[in-house]
Structure formats: C-alpha cells, structure tokens
Amino acid sequence: MSKTLRALFVLGLVVLPCAGALLAQPVGGPPPCWPPPCIPIDGGLSALLAAGLLFGGAKAAQLRRREQ
C-alpha cells in the first residue's frame, strides 16, 4: 500500500467517526435568515470591486511601462 493511500485510510479512520459532530448547521429547518434584508452583501462589495479594478489597472499600466 502506498504512503498516500495509507495516509488517506488513517485520515478516514480519524475523521469519519467525528463527521456527524462537524456539521455546520443543524439538520432540517429553513436557513436562519433568508429574506434579502438580512443579507448584507452590498455593504461594501461595490467599493471593494472598484478598488480591485483600480489596483488591477494600475498594475497593468505598470507592467506595460516596464515592457517598453
């Protein structure tokens, strides 16, 4: 048996008995807060996207200047 398979087998023996206790949410029932006002996705996402675009544009311009 190779070392990788042996490691996976031992990992499975350790993790599988504890897998039921590692669930993130309780089984059943609706999600805790589904109506859209409960999800703060747009709080800073647009600012983060704008900052990413500016940073990417600056890096692209910097690389273009180095090549010339």
Predicted model as a PDB file, atoms N, CA, C, CB and O in Angstrom, pLDDT in the B-factor column:
MODEL        1                                                                  
ATOM      1  N   MET A   1       0.849  -1.162   0.000  1.00 66.00           N  
ATOM      2  CA  MET A   1       0.000   0.000   0.000  1.00 66.00           C  
ATOM      3  C   MET A   1       0.903   1.235   0.000  1.00 66.00           C  
ATOM      4  CB  MET A   1      -0.971  -0.008   1.222  1.00 66.00           C  
ATOM      5  O   MET A   1       1.836   1.327   0.797  1.00 66.00           O  
ATOM      6  N   SER A   2       0.627   2.165  -0.880  1.00 83.00           N  
ATOM      7  CA  SER A   2       1.490   3.341  -0.954  1.00 83.00           C  
ATOM      8  C   SER A   2       1.271   4.243   0.258  1.00 83.00           C  
ATOM      9  CB  SER A   2       1.230   4.121  -2.256  1.00 83.00           C  
ATOM     10  O   SER A   2       0.295   4.102   0.995  1.00 83.00           O  
ATOM     11  N   LYS A   3       2.200   5.164   0.438  1.00 85.00           N  
ATOM     12  CA  LYS A   3       2.116   6.061   1.590  1.00 85.00           C  
ATOM     13  C   LYS A   3       0.886   6.958   1.516  1.00 85.00           C  
ATOM     14  CB  LYS A   3       3.375   6.914   1.686  1.00 85.00           C  
ATOM     15  O   LYS A   3       0.270   7.257   2.539  1.00 85.00           O  
ATOM     16  N   THR A   4       0.527   7.391   0.301  1.00 85.00           N  
ATOM     17  CA  THR A   4      -0.625   8.272   0.136  1.00 85.00           C  
ATOM     18  C   THR A   4      -1.912   7.560   0.512  1.00 85.00           C  
ATOM     19  CB  THR A   4      -0.708   8.783  -1.299  1.00 85.00           C  
ATOM     20  O   THR A   4      -2.744   8.108   1.235  1.00 85.00           O  
ATOM     21  N   LEU A   5      -2.077   6.335   0.020  1.00 85.00           N  
ATOM     22  CA  LEU A   5      -3.286   5.584   0.351  1.00 85.00           C  
ATOM     23  C   LEU A   5      -3.352   5.279   1.843  1.00 85.00           C  
ATOM     24  CB  LEU A   5      -3.343   4.285  -0.453  1.00 85.00           C  
ATOM     25  O   LEU A   5      -4.425   5.331   2.445  1.00 85.00           O  
ATOM     26  N   ARG A   6      -2.212   4.963   2.433  1.00 87.00           N  
ATOM     27  CA  ARG A   6      -2.180   4.687   3.867  1.00 87.00           C  
ATOM     28  C   ARG A   6      -2.575   5.943   4.663  1.00 87.00           C  
ATOM     29  CB  ARG A   6      -0.769   4.196   4.291  1.00 87.00           C  
ATOM     30  O   ARG A   6      -3.327   5.862   5.633  1.00 87.00           O  
ATOM     31  N   ALA A   7      -2.059   7.091   4.238  1.00 86.00           N  
ATOM     32  CA  ALA A   7      -2.398   8.341   4.923  1.00 86.00           C  
ATOM     33  C   ALA A   7      -3.881   8.653   4.779  1.00 86.00           C  
ATOM     34  CB  ALA A   7      -1.559   9.503   4.373  1.00 86.00           C  
ATOM     35  O   ALA A   7      -4.515   9.079   5.744  1.00 86.00           O  
ATOM     36  N   LEU A   8      -4.449   8.447   3.586  1.00 85.00           N  
ATOM     37  CA  LEU A   8      -5.873   8.684   3.377  1.00 85.00           C  
ATOM     38  C   LEU A   8      -6.714   7.732   4.216  1.00 85.00           C  
ATOM     39  CB  LEU A   8      -6.227   8.535   1.898  1.00 85.00           C  
ATOM     40  O   LEU A   8      -7.745   8.131   4.757  1.00 85.00           O  
ATOM     41  N   PHE A   9      -6.287   6.480   4.330  1.00 84.00           N  
ATOM     42  CA  PHE A   9      -7.012   5.494   5.124  1.00 84.00           C  
ATOM     43  C   PHE A   9      -7.002   5.891   6.599  1.00 84.00           C  
ATOM     44  CB  PHE A   9      -6.398   4.093   4.940  1.00 84.00           C  
ATOM     45  O   PHE A   9      -8.039   5.829   7.260  1.00 84.00           O  
ATOM     46  N   VAL A  10      -5.868   6.288   7.111  1.00 84.00           N  
ATOM     47  CA  VAL A  10      -5.770   6.696   8.519  1.00 84.00           C  
ATOM     48  C   VAL A  10      -6.576   7.964   8.751  1.00 84.00           C  
ATOM     49  CB  VAL A  10      -4.292   6.917   8.930  1.00 84.00           C  
ATOM     50  O   VAL A  10      -7.250   8.088   9.773  1.00 84.00           O  
ATOM     51  N   LEU A  11      -6.516   8.907   7.817  1.00 82.00           N  
ATOM     52  CA  LEU A  11      -7.302  10.142   7.934  1.00 82.00           C  
ATOM     53  C   LEU A  11      -8.793   9.833   7.948  1.00 82.00           C  
ATOM     54  CB  LEU A  11      -6.972  11.107   6.779  1.00 82.00           C  
ATOM     55  O   LEU A  11      -9.547  10.423   8.721  1.00 82.00           O  
ATOM     56  N   GLY A  12      -9.217   8.907   7.091  1.00 81.00           N  
ATOM     57  CA  GLY A  12     -10.616   8.494   7.069  1.00 81.00           C  
ATOM     58  C   GLY A  12     -11.033   7.852   8.373  1.00 81.00           C  
ATOM     59  O   GLY A  12     -12.139   8.090   8.857  1.00 81.00           O  
ATOM     60  N   LEU A  13     -10.159   7.038   8.950  1.00 81.00           N  
ATOM     61  CA  LEU A  13     -10.483   6.400  10.227  1.00 81.00           C  
ATOM     62  C   LEU A  13     -10.606   7.422  11.347  1.00 81.00           C  
ATOM     63  CB  LEU A  13      -9.422   5.365  10.586  1.00 81.00           C  
ATOM     64  O   LEU A  13     -11.368   7.215  12.291  1.00 81.00           O  
ATOM     65  N   VAL A  14      -9.875   8.508  11.255  1.00 80.00           N  
ATOM     66  CA  VAL A  14      -9.919   9.534  12.301  1.00 80.00           C  
ATOM     67  C   VAL A  14     -11.099  10.475  12.091  1.00 80.00           C  
ATOM     68  CB  VAL A  14      -8.608  10.331  12.327  1.00 80.00           C  
ATOM     69  O   VAL A  14     -11.755  10.862  13.058  1.00 80.00           O  
ATOM     70  N   VAL A  15     -11.379  10.850  10.841  1.00 78.00           N  
ATOM     71  CA  VAL A  15     -12.371  11.887  10.565  1.00 78.00           C  
ATOM     72  C   VAL A  15     -13.793  11.334  10.511  1.00 78.00           C  
ATOM     73  CB  VAL A  15     -12.045  12.578   9.259  1.00 78.00           C  
ATOM     74  O   VAL A  15     -14.713  11.982  11.009  1.00 78.00           O  
ATOM     75  N   LEU A  16     -13.994  10.183   9.937  1.00 76.00           N  
ATOM     76  CA  LEU A  16     -15.353   9.664   9.741  1.00 76.00           C  
ATOM     77  C   LEU A  16     -16.139   9.499  11.036  1.00 76.00           C  
ATOM     78  CB  LEU A  16     -15.290   8.344   9.036  1.00 76.00           C  
ATOM     79  O   LEU A  16     -17.323   9.837  11.039  1.00 76.00           O  
ATOM     80  N   PRO A  17     -15.582   9.010  12.123  1.00 74.00           N  
ATOM     81  CA  PRO A  17     -16.388   8.922  13.354  1.00 74.00           C  
ATOM     82  C   PRO A  17     -16.810  10.288  13.892  1.00 74.00           C  
ATOM     83  CB  PRO A  17     -15.610   8.184  14.424  1.00 74.00           C  
ATOM     84  O   PRO A  17     -17.809  10.379  14.606  1.00 74.00           O  
ATOM     85  N   CYS A  18     -16.079  11.342  13.569  1.00 73.00           N  
ATOM     86  CA  CYS A  18     -16.393  12.677  14.071  1.00 73.00           C  
ATOM     87  C   CYS A  18     -17.187  13.496  13.064  1.00 73.00           C  
ATOM     88  CB  CYS A  18     -15.120  13.411  14.433  1.00 73.00           C  
ATOM     89  O   CYS A  18     -17.539  14.639  13.359  1.00 73.00           O  
ATOM     90  N   ALA A  19     -17.480  12.960  11.898  1.00 72.00           N  
ATOM     91  CA  ALA A  19     -18.112  13.743  10.840  1.00 72.00           C  
ATOM     92  C   ALA A  19     -19.488  14.241  11.247  1.00 72.00           C  
ATOM     93  CB  ALA A  19     -18.219  12.920   9.573  1.00 72.00           C  
ATOM     94  O   ALA A  19     -19.857  15.351  10.865  1.00 72.00           O  
ATOM     95  N   GLY A  20     -20.251  13.489  11.988  1.00 68.00           N  
ATOM     96  CA  GLY A  20     -21.575  13.933  12.413  1.00 68.00           C  
ATOM     97  C   GLY A  20     -21.516  15.136  13.333  1.00 68.00           C  
ATOM     98  O   GLY A  20     -22.415  15.977  13.310  1.00 68.00           O  
ATOM     99  N   ALA A  21     -20.483  15.231  14.133  1.00 68.00           N  
ATOM    100  CA  ALA A  21     -20.359  16.358  15.058  1.00 68.00           C  
ATOM    101  C   ALA A  21     -19.814  17.598  14.378  1.00 68.00           C  
ATOM    102  CB  ALA A  21     -19.469  15.985  16.220  1.00 68.00           C  
ATOM    103  O   ALA A  21     -19.890  18.688  14.945  1.00 68.00           O  
ATOM    104  N   LEU A  22     -19.263  17.463  13.173  1.00 64.00           N  
ATOM    105  CA  LEU A  22     -18.648  18.591  12.488  1.00 64.00           C  
ATOM    106  C   LEU A  22     -19.596  19.325  11.556  1.00 64.00           C  
ATOM    107  CB  LEU A  22     -17.466  18.123  11.716  1.00 64.00           C  
ATOM    108  O   LEU A  22     -19.161  20.214  10.825  1.00 64.00           O  
ATOM    109  N   LEU A  23     -20.866  18.986  11.558  1.00 64.00           N  
ATOM    110  CA  LEU A  23     -21.810  19.675  10.689  1.00 64.00           C  
ATOM    111  C   LEU A  23     -21.941  21.130  11.129  1.00 64.00           C  
ATOM    112  CB  LEU A  23     -23.188  18.972  10.705  1.00 64.00           C  
ATOM    113  O   LEU A  23     -22.006  21.419  12.323  1.00 64.00           O  
ATOM    114  N   ALA A  24     -21.978  22.051  10.152  1.00 63.00           N  
ATOM    115  CA  ALA A  24     -22.014  23.469  10.470  1.00 63.00           C  
ATOM    116  C   ALA A  24     -23.403  23.930  10.890  1.00 63.00           C  
ATOM    117  CB  ALA A  24     -21.544  24.275   9.286  1.00 63.00           C  
ATOM    118  O   ALA A  24     -23.528  24.830  11.721  1.00 63.00           O  
ATOM    119  N   GLN A  25     -24.422  23.343  10.343  1.00 61.00           N  
ATOM    120  CA  GLN A  25     -25.778  23.769  10.654  1.00 61.00           C  
ATOM    121  C   GLN A  25     -26.571  22.579  11.154  1.00 61.00           C  
ATOM    122  CB  GLN A  25     -26.459  24.403   9.424  1.00 61.00           C  
ATOM    123  O   GLN A  25     -26.286  21.440  10.784  1.00 61.00           O  
ATOM    124  N   PRO A  26     -27.546  22.828  11.975  1.00 62.00           N  
ATOM    125  CA  PRO A  26     -28.384  21.723  12.415  1.00 62.00           C  
ATOM    126  C   PRO A  26     -29.194  21.182  11.243  1.00 62.00           C  
ATOM    127  CB  PRO A  26     -29.316  22.168  13.555  1.00 62.00           C  
ATOM    128  O   PRO A  26     -29.506  21.910  10.301  1.00 62.00           O  
ATOM    129  N   VAL A  27     -29.521  19.928  11.310  1.00 63.00           N  
ATOM    130  CA  VAL A  27     -30.260  19.274  10.227  1.00 63.00           C  
ATOM    131  C   VAL A  27     -31.696  19.738  10.262  1.00 63.00           C  
ATOM    132  CB  VAL A  27     -30.183  17.732  10.340  1.00 63.00           C  
ATOM    133  O   VAL A  27     -32.321  19.803  11.320  1.00 63.00           O  
ATOM    134  N   GLY A  28     -32.219  20.066   9.066  1.00 68.00           N  
ATOM    135  CA  GLY A  28     -33.621  20.429   8.944  1.00 68.00           C  
ATOM    136  C   GLY A  28     -33.877  21.893   9.235  1.00 68.00           C  
ATOM    137  O   GLY A  28     -33.012  22.603   9.747  1.00 68.00           O  
ATOM    138  N   GLY A  29     -35.073  22.329   8.901  1.00 69.00           N  
ATOM    139  CA  GLY A  29     -35.460  23.702   9.160  1.00 69.00           C  
ATOM    140  C   GLY A  29     -34.979  24.645   8.078  1.00 69.00           C  
ATOM    141  O   GLY A  29     -34.074  24.313   7.313  1.00 69.00           O  
ATOM    142  N   PRO A  30     -35.579  25.811   8.013  1.00 67.00           N  
ATOM    143  CA  PRO A  30     -35.172  26.787   6.998  1.00 67.00           C  
ATOM    144  C   PRO A  30     -33.844  27.437   7.375  1.00 67.00           C  
ATOM    145  CB  PRO A  30     -36.259  27.864   6.819  1.00 67.00           C  
ATOM    146  O   PRO A  30     -33.410  27.336   8.523  1.00 67.00           O  
ATOM    147  N   PRO A  31     -33.199  28.100   6.421  1.00 66.00           N  
ATOM    148  CA  PRO A  31     -31.967  28.835   6.744  1.00 66.00           C  
ATOM    149  C   PRO A  31     -32.279  29.904   7.790  1.00 66.00           C  
ATOM    150  CB  PRO A  31     -31.345  29.484   5.462  1.00 66.00           C  
ATOM    151  O   PRO A  31     -33.415  30.374   7.849  1.00 66.00           O  
ATOM    152  N   PRO A  32     -31.330  30.296   8.600  1.00 69.00           N  
ATOM    153  CA  PRO A  32     -31.609  31.189   9.722  1.00 69.00           C  
ATOM    154  C   PRO A  32     -32.166  32.547   9.323  1.00 69.00           C  
ATOM    155  CB  PRO A  32     -30.371  31.390  10.507  1.00 69.00           C  
ATOM    156  O   PRO A  32     -32.988  33.097  10.055  1.00 69.00           O  
ATOM    157  N   CYS A  33     -31.762  33.097   8.220  1.00 71.00           N  
ATOM    158  CA  CYS A  33     -32.244  34.420   7.852  1.00 71.00           C  
ATOM    159  C   CYS A  33     -32.232  34.544   6.340  1.00 71.00           C  
ATOM    160  CB  CYS A  33     -31.386  35.531   8.505  1.00 71.00           C  
ATOM    161  O   CYS A  33     -31.248  35.027   5.781  1.00 71.00           O  
ATOM    162  N   TRP A  34     -33.272  34.131   5.670  1.00 67.00           N  
ATOM    163  CA  TRP A  34     -33.261  34.144   4.226  1.00 67.00           C  
ATOM    164  C   TRP A  34     -33.804  35.424   3.593  1.00 67.00           C  
ATOM    165  CB  TRP A  34     -34.033  32.998   3.736  1.00 67.00           C  
ATOM    166  O   TRP A  34     -33.287  35.784   2.536  1.00 67.00           O  
ATOM    167  N   PRO A  35     -34.767  36.132   4.114  1.00 64.00           N  
ATOM    168  CA  PRO A  35     -35.253  37.314   3.379  1.00 64.00           C  
ATOM    169  C   PRO A  35     -34.102  38.265   3.061  1.00 64.00           C  
ATOM    170  CB  PRO A  35     -36.339  38.053   4.196  1.00 64.00           C  
ATOM    171  O   PRO A  35     -33.213  38.453   3.891  1.00 64.00           O  
ATOM    172  N   PRO A  36     -34.107  38.862   1.879  1.00 61.00           N  
ATOM    173  CA  PRO A  36     -32.986  39.690   1.412  1.00 61.00           C  
ATOM    174  C   PRO A  36     -32.513  40.787   2.355  1.00 61.00           C  
ATOM    175  CB  PRO A  36     -33.358  40.311   0.148  1.00 61.00           C  
ATOM    176  O   PRO A  36     -31.314  41.067   2.347  1.00 61.00           O  
ATOM    177  N   PRO A  37     -33.337  41.428   3.157  1.00 67.00           N  
ATOM    178  CA  PRO A  37     -32.761  42.457   4.039  1.00 67.00           C  
ATOM    179  C   PRO A  37     -31.782  41.904   5.064  1.00 67.00           C  
ATOM    180  CB  PRO A  37     -33.861  43.181   4.758  1.00 67.00           C  
ATOM    181  O   PRO A  37     -31.005  42.668   5.637  1.00 67.00           O  
ATOM    182  N   CYS A  38     -31.797  40.608   5.307  1.00 70.00           N  
ATOM    183  CA  CYS A  38     -30.904  40.031   6.307  1.00 70.00           C  
ATOM    184  C   CYS A  38     -29.511  39.762   5.756  1.00 70.00           C  
ATOM    185  CB  CYS A  38     -31.492  38.751   6.844  1.00 70.00           C  
ATOM    186  O   CYS A  38     -28.594  39.483   6.529  1.00 70.00           O  
ATOM    187  N   ILE A  39     -29.328  39.838   4.449  1.00 61.00           N  
ATOM    188  CA  ILE A  39     -28.036  39.505   3.852  1.00 61.00           C  
ATOM    189  C   ILE A  39     -27.329  40.799   3.456  1.00 61.00           C  
ATOM    190  CB  ILE A  39     -28.211  38.564   2.615  1.00 61.00           C  
ATOM    191  O   ILE A  39     -27.736  41.428   2.479  1.00 61.00           O  
ATOM    192  N   PRO A  40     -26.299  41.218   4.166  1.00 61.00           N  
ATOM    193  CA  PRO A  40     -25.625  42.481   3.872  1.00 61.00           C  
ATOM    194  C   PRO A  40     -24.536  42.318   2.804  1.00 61.00           C  
ATOM    195  CB  PRO A  40     -25.016  43.053   5.148  1.00 61.00           C  
ATOM    196  O   PRO A  40     -23.358  42.549   3.077  1.00 61.00           O  
ATOM    197  N   ILE A  41     -24.928  41.924   1.603  1.00 62.00           N  
ATOM    198  CA  ILE A  41     -23.933  41.673   0.557  1.00 62.00           C  
ATOM    199  C   ILE A  41     -23.397  42.979  -0.022  1.00 62.00           C  
ATOM    200  CB  ILE A  41     -24.538  40.814  -0.559  1.00 62.00           C  
ATOM    201  O   ILE A  41     -22.201  43.085  -0.292  1.00 62.00           O  
ATOM    202  N   ASP A  42     -24.271  43.987  -0.221  1.00 65.00           N  
ATOM    203  CA  ASP A  42     -23.837  45.198  -0.913  1.00 65.00           C  
ATOM    204  C   ASP A  42     -23.283  46.239   0.050  1.00 65.00           C  
ATOM    205  CB  ASP A  42     -24.990  45.791  -1.698  1.00 65.00           C  
ATOM    206  O   ASP A  42     -23.115  47.391  -0.348  1.00 65.00           O  
ATOM    207  N   GLY A  43     -22.998  45.893   1.269  1.00 65.00           N  
ATOM    208  CA  GLY A  43     -22.486  46.857   2.221  1.00 65.00           C  
ATOM    209  C   GLY A  43     -21.202  47.501   1.762  1.00 65.00           C  
ATOM    210  O   GLY A  43     -21.058  48.716   1.897  1.00 65.00           O  
ATOM    211  N   GLY A  44     -20.277  46.760   1.237  1.00 75.00           N  
ATOM    212  CA  GLY A  44     -19.020  47.331   0.789  1.00 75.00           C  
ATOM    213  C   GLY A  44     -18.503  46.630  -0.443  1.00 75.00           C  
ATOM    214  O   GLY A  44     -17.371  46.854  -0.870  1.00 75.00           O  
ATOM    215  N   LEU A  45     -19.341  45.775  -1.014  1.00 77.00           N  
ATOM    216  CA  LEU A  45     -18.902  44.997  -2.164  1.00 77.00           C  
ATOM    217  C   LEU A  45     -18.601  45.881  -3.366  1.00 77.00           C  
ATOM    218  CB  LEU A  45     -19.952  43.971  -2.530  1.00 77.00           C  
ATOM    219  O   LEU A  45     -17.625  45.639  -4.076  1.00 77.00           O  
ATOM    220  N   SER A  46     -19.423  46.902  -3.610  1.00 80.00           N  
ATOM    221  CA  SER A  46     -19.175  47.775  -4.760  1.00 80.00           C  
ATOM    222  C   SER A  46     -17.875  48.561  -4.561  1.00 80.00           C  
ATOM    223  CB  SER A  46     -20.365  48.747  -4.973  1.00 80.00           C  
ATOM    224  O   SER A  46     -17.127  48.760  -5.518  1.00 80.00           O  
ATOM    225  N   ALA A  47     -17.601  49.000  -3.355  1.00 84.00           N  
ATOM    226  CA  ALA A  47     -16.344  49.709  -3.087  1.00 84.00           C  
ATOM    227  C   ALA A  47     -15.152  48.769  -3.237  1.00 84.00           C  
ATOM    228  CB  ALA A  47     -16.359  50.324  -1.672  1.00 84.00           C  
ATOM    229  O   ALA A  47     -14.102  49.166  -3.740  1.00 84.00           O  
ATOM    230  N   LEU A  48     -15.317  47.532  -2.802  1.00 87.00           N  
ATOM    231  CA  LEU A  48     -14.234  46.552  -2.946  1.00 87.00           C  
ATOM    232  C   LEU A  48     -13.964  46.243  -4.417  1.00 87.00           C  
ATOM    233  CB  LEU A  48     -14.579  45.258  -2.191  1.00 87.00           C  
ATOM    234  O   LEU A  48     -12.808  46.120  -4.822  1.00 87.00           O  
ATOM    235  N   LEU A  49     -15.030  46.116  -5.222  1.00 88.00           N  
ATOM    236  CA  LEU A  49     -14.846  45.886  -6.654  1.00 88.00           C  
ATOM    237  C   LEU A  49     -14.169  47.071  -7.328  1.00 88.00           C  
ATOM    238  CB  LEU A  49     -16.188  45.608  -7.322  1.00 88.00           C  
ATOM    239  O   LEU A  49     -13.287  46.883  -8.166  1.00 88.00           O  
ATOM    240  N   ALA A  50     -14.570  48.289  -6.973  1.00 90.00           N  
ATOM    241  CA  ALA A  50     -13.948  49.489  -7.558  1.00 90.00           C  
ATOM    242  C   ALA A  50     -12.468  49.560  -7.183  1.00 90.00           C  
ATOM    243  CB  ALA A  50     -14.681  50.773  -7.084  1.00 90.00           C  
ATOM    244  O   ALA A  50     -11.628  49.886  -8.022  1.00 90.00           O  
ATOM    245  N   ALA A  51     -12.151  49.256  -5.928  1.00 93.00           N  
ATOM    246  CA  ALA A  51     -10.750  49.283  -5.504  1.00 93.00           C  
ATOM    247  C   ALA A  51      -9.945  48.212  -6.238  1.00 93.00           C  
ATOM    248  CB  ALA A  51     -10.641  49.079  -3.978  1.00 93.00           C  
ATOM    249  O   ALA A  51      -8.797  48.449  -6.612  1.00 93.00           O  
ATOM    250  N   GLY A  52     -10.535  47.050  -6.445  1.00 94.00           N  
ATOM    251  CA  GLY A  52      -9.855  45.987  -7.181  1.00 94.00           C  
ATOM    252  C   GLY A  52      -9.608  46.362  -8.628  1.00 94.00           C  
ATOM    253  O   GLY A  52      -8.546  46.073  -9.178  1.00 94.00           O  
ATOM    254  N   LEU A  53     -10.596  47.011  -9.250  1.00 95.00           N  
ATOM    255  CA  LEU A  53     -10.412  47.451 -10.637  1.00 95.00           C  
ATOM    256  C   LEU A  53      -9.312  48.506 -10.734  1.00 95.00           C  
ATOM    257  CB  LEU A  53     -11.731  48.008 -11.204  1.00 95.00           C  
ATOM    258  O   LEU A  53      -8.491  48.468 -11.650  1.00 95.00           O  
ATOM    259  N   LEU A  54      -9.296  49.437  -9.802  1.00 95.00           N  
ATOM    260  CA  LEU A  54      -8.247  50.466  -9.821  1.00 95.00           C  
ATOM    261  C   LEU A  54      -6.865  49.851  -9.598  1.00 95.00           C  
ATOM    262  CB  LEU A  54      -8.525  51.534  -8.747  1.00 95.00           C  
ATOM    263  O   LEU A  54      -5.908  50.199 -10.289  1.00 95.00           O  
ATOM    264  N   PHE A  55      -6.768  48.955  -8.652  1.00 96.00           N  
ATOM    265  CA  PHE A  55      -5.484  48.309  -8.364  1.00 96.00           C  
ATOM    266  C   PHE A  55      -5.014  47.475  -9.560  1.00 96.00           C  
ATOM    267  CB  PHE A  55      -5.601  47.419  -7.107  1.00 96.00           C  
ATOM    268  O   PHE A  55      -3.838  47.513  -9.924  1.00 96.00           O  
ATOM    269  N   GLY A  56      -5.935  46.723 -10.167  1.00 95.00           N  
ATOM    270  CA  GLY A  56      -5.580  45.917 -11.341  1.00 95.00           C  
ATOM    271  C   GLY A  56      -5.164  46.784 -12.513  1.00 95.00           C  
ATOM    272  O   GLY A  56      -4.218  46.451 -13.228  1.00 95.00           O  
ATOM    273  N   GLY A  57      -5.864  47.900 -12.719  1.00 94.00           N  
ATOM    274  CA  GLY A  57      -5.500  48.814 -13.792  1.00 94.00           C  
ATOM    275  C   GLY A  57      -4.133  49.431 -13.562  1.00 94.00           C  
ATOM    276  O   GLY A  57      -3.354  49.580 -14.504  1.00 94.00           O  
ATOM    277  N   ALA A  58      -3.834  49.788 -12.330  1.00 95.00           N  
ATOM    278  CA  ALA A  58      -2.524  50.359 -12.018  1.00 95.00           C  
ATOM    279  C   ALA A  58      -1.417  49.332 -12.240  1.00 95.00           C  
ATOM    280  CB  ALA A  58      -2.492  50.869 -10.569  1.00 95.00           C  
ATOM    281  O   ALA A  58      -0.360  49.671 -12.773  1.00 95.00           O  
ATOM    282  N   LYS A  59      -1.644  48.102 -11.844  1.00 94.00           N  
ATOM    283  CA  LYS A  59      -0.633  47.055 -12.044  1.00 94.00           C  
ATOM    284  C   LYS A  59      -0.437  46.752 -13.528  1.00 94.00           C  
ATOM    285  CB  LYS A  59      -1.034  45.773 -11.297  1.00 94.00           C  
ATOM    286  O   LYS A  59       0.690  46.524 -13.969  1.00 94.00           O  
ATOM    287  N   ALA A  60      -1.523  46.747 -14.301  1.00 94.00           N  
ATOM    288  CA  ALA A  60      -1.411  46.509 -15.737  1.00 94.00           C  
ATOM    289  C   ALA A  60      -0.641  47.628 -16.416  1.00 94.00           C  
ATOM    290  CB  ALA A  60      -2.796  46.368 -16.366  1.00 94.00           C  
ATOM    291  O   ALA A  60       0.180  47.372 -17.296  1.00 94.00           O  
ATOM    292  N   ALA A  61      -0.898  48.868 -16.015  1.00 94.00           N  
ATOM    293  CA  ALA A  61      -0.167  50.001 -16.584  1.00 94.00           C  
ATOM    294  C   ALA A  61       1.304  49.936 -16.204  1.00 94.00           C  
ATOM    295  CB  ALA A  61      -0.776  51.329 -16.114  1.00 94.00           C  
ATOM    296  O   ALA A  61       2.173  50.254 -17.015  1.00 94.00           O  
ATOM    297  N   GLN A  62       1.583  49.526 -14.975  1.00 94.00           N  
ATOM    298  CA  GLN A  62       2.972  49.398 -14.520  1.00 94.00           C  
ATOM    299  C   GLN A  62       3.710  48.327 -15.329  1.00 94.00           C  
ATOM    300  CB  GLN A  62       3.018  49.053 -13.012  1.00 94.00           C  
ATOM    301  O   GLN A  62       4.859  48.535 -15.719  1.00 94.00           O  
ATOM    302  N   LEU A  63       3.072  47.199 -15.584  1.00 93.00           N  
ATOM    303  CA  LEU A  63       3.702  46.138 -16.378  1.00 93.00           C  
ATOM    304  C   LEU A  63       3.912  46.574 -17.822  1.00 93.00           C  
ATOM    305  CB  LEU A  63       2.851  44.866 -16.337  1.00 93.00           C  
ATOM    306  O   LEU A  63       4.918  46.232 -18.443  1.00 93.00           O  
ATOM    307  N   ARG A  64       2.956  47.331 -18.349  1.00 93.00           N  
ATOM    308  CA  ARG A  64       3.075  47.810 -19.721  1.00 93.00           C  
ATOM    309  C   ARG A  64       4.255  48.769 -19.852  1.00 93.00           C  
ATOM    310  CB  ARG A  64       1.774  48.497 -20.167  1.00 93.00           C  
ATOM    311  O   ARG A  64       4.970  48.742 -20.853  1.00 93.00           O  
ATOM    312  N   ARG A  65       4.462  49.627 -18.829  1.00 93.00           N  
ATOM    313  CA  ARG A  65       5.586  50.568 -18.862  1.00 93.00           C  
ATOM    314  C   ARG A  65       6.925  49.824 -18.771  1.00 93.00           C  
ATOM    315  CB  ARG A  65       5.464  51.591 -17.708  1.00 93.00           C  
ATOM    316  O   ARG A  65       7.898  50.226 -19.410  1.00 93.00           O  
ATOM    317  N   ARG A  66       6.980  48.762 -17.995  1.00 91.00           N  
ATOM    318  CA  ARG A  66       8.225  48.000 -17.856  1.00 91.00           C  
ATOM    319  C   ARG A  66       8.615  47.312 -19.156  1.00 91.00           C  
ATOM    320  CB  ARG A  66       8.087  46.965 -16.748  1.00 91.00           C  
ATOM    321  O   ARG A  66       9.800  47.199 -19.470  1.00 91.00           O  
ATOM    322  N   GLU A  67       7.618  46.849 -19.919  1.00 86.00           N  
ATOM    323  CA  GLU A  67       7.910  46.145 -21.162  1.00 86.00           C  
ATOM    324  C   GLU A  67       8.450  47.074 -22.233  1.00 86.00           C  
ATOM    325  CB  GLU A  67       6.671  45.451 -21.670  1.00 86.00           C  
ATOM    326  O   GLU A  67       9.160  46.636 -23.138  1.00 86.00           O  
ATOM    327  N   GLN A  68       8.117  48.356 -22.136  1.00 80.00           N  
ATOM    328  CA  GLN A  68       8.569  49.293 -23.179  1.00 80.00           C  
ATOM    329  C   GLN A  68       9.939  49.823 -22.902  1.00 80.00           C  
ATOM    330  CB  GLN A  68       7.610  50.444 -23.313  1.00 80.00           C  
ATOM    331  O   GLN A  68      10.462  50.620 -23.681  1.00 80.00           O  
TER     332      GLN A  68                                                      
ENDMDL                                                                          
END                                                                             
